[in-house]
Amino acid sequence: MLETEAFSSMVRSLVTHLELDVGEDISYFASAIPKLAFHLAPRSLEMYILNLPENEEPFDWELERDPRIQEAQRAFLGCFPTIVSLNLSMTCGTFAEVIEMITSFPLLQNLKLSSSWDDESEIMLADCNNRLLLPKEIRSLSLCPVEPFFLRWLLQHGPLQRPSSLDLRLYESEFVHGQLIRQAGSSLAHLKINSTSDALLSEHINLEESPNLRSLHVIVWENAVKIVLRLLSGLPGSSTTVEDVEFQAWEAGSDSVVGLWAELDLLLAGPRFAKLRKVTVGVLKTHSSIVKERLVRVDSLKILRLKDQSGDLLN
């Protein structure tokens, strides 16, 4: 197909995004990728890699991986040096394999990572810290989900990561998540936190060092109002830069949190949040009128939006 130089040049300029569903066919892709990379210079790459023996299921950590597959996987390292945005879903044998892949893109600025591995150690972490470095600061980082071990590597190696956008999915209570938010500091403008339990959003997660935050999105099934109130109250300064707040409140019908709703309403409609332009709340349809009553001041500012479980607007 890509036989002439003119045609190759045209394709090169047109293809800016590439999606590769490698799955279990990693050996086939390993031979094809170098040829494809010669003709293409995409800026964004979405790649799914499943490094498992044939007929095995993901997360069966007792299985024996074929070393030839791991060797073939190296064909992907730095395959497209023009990549700025990488969306990588990777199930593999070792923590180092994931780090090798990520650090092989010299222009990387935006990273979305979902990965699992069955082998990690302090020795491996130290080796990755010494040998594998991100080429530059990551602007946008989405980890959904990623083992805390990866966050430890991210925090321990240079350059210092101060992303302006963070998307974290928490499934373990770890100090490193809060440490990453604090390290982002004044650079952090957009934060999204998705947690399987409100208990994971502990005192380790706070916004005390995020003076330039513009948007906060919290996804948690219980105690969302309490969590959002604590996070927003902890922002530094007498005024904030927050423009957009979103959270789910499936327990809105409970009378036990009425006082917390009142506090949140006063906070969001008050002078500290004068730049607020949108408050979006996920609710059950039967509770929409209750939320409007409990955020009456916010509603009076015409900035309240309600969404049902499917994401459709209710008002």
Secondary structure, DSSP 8 states (H G I E B T S, - for coil): ---SHHHHHHHHHH--EEEEEEET-HHHHHHHHHHHHHH---SEEEEEEE---TT--TT-TTS---HHHHHHHGGGTTS-TT-SEEEEEEEES-HHHHHHHHTT-TT--EEEEEEEES---HHHHHHHHHH---SS--SEEEESS--HHHHHHHHHSSS----SEEEEEESS--HHHHHHHHHHGGG--EEEEEES-GGGS-TT---TT-TT--EEEEE-SS-HHHHHHHHHHTS-SSS----EEEEE-TTTT-GGGHHHHHHHHHHHTSGGGTT--EEEEE--GGGHHHHHHHTHHHHHTT-EEEE-TTS-B--
